[in-house]
Amino acid sequence: MTRIGGITYRARTTVFVGFMVVWALGATISSAAAKERTAPVGKTYTWSFQSDTLGQKPAHTMAFGGTWQVSEDSTGLASRDSTALTPLNRVLSQSEDSDGITFHYLTFTRPLLEDLDASVRFRIRSGEIDPSAGLLFQMDPKGASGYLVRVSGRTGELVFHYLLYGKRRDVKFAKIGPLEPGTWHTIAISRRKSVTQAFFDGKEAMRVRDDRFWKGNVGVWTEDDTLVDFTDLVATAR
């Protein structure tokens, strides 16, 4: 056996083959893990917060500013199923109005979604600066970049934004009219490739083409001194 640099040729071959086996195995595991992390097409995820712990934020979430917790709702909400009228006694609340932070939002660390349909019901309890509530989608794992569709009570508009490293940028605006404090509304989006349709209370308000992001998590948003309740967050992989 020929010795090269203190290692036999056969030994070098064995090392190389071993490396290739480990590399191939690692690539297979990485590929499988990536598939597991991305939600399967057709799967629906719902968050009604009824089984979450009162006084704490929901499991598998990250909060960025504000005070987020699951709380009791004394008004007796009706469920999404209007035929059942099941009372919902818990909501996700953002209850901080003076922490000096402009944006308050919370993202869910799972699932990871590509094309999707998503919606959330919200009720603005109060807010003087710009009563606002929104739906986040395709947010990165650090919660720094992604898309946001929100209502602005100050201007009576639905607004499409993108977030890039925590900085918010405007993309498109659509008039929806004034928002009454304490009234429940719904924001929904449908994302296919680079096109997003945004809906307010069941009506399409805008269509936006933007290809900055293509995969990520969902979340909810408010800002300034706005106090908001959320429920019935739903996301379906498409």
Summary of the structure (lengths in Angstrom):
residues: 238
radius of gyration: 22.8
end to end distance: 58.3
largest distance: 85.6
contacts: 748
relative contact order: 0.21
helix: 12%
strand: 52%
